């Protein structure tokens, strides 16, 4: 689904960017260009960012099994 219509940025692109290290709104803005024009996507960008970060914190580390 498109989150930022101005820059044609999808929720999937946002999720990948957060997983790659863009953990702040400013870093997402810099990396993808979202929120720079009309700003209507800001709330949804923040919600997706927070969701990905929270899910990342809940995921247990991989266990090595011999």
Secondary structure, DSSP 8 states (H G I E B T S, - for coil): -EEETTTTEEHHHHHHHHHTT--SHHHHHHHH-TTSSS-TTHHHHHHHHHHHHHHHHHS-------
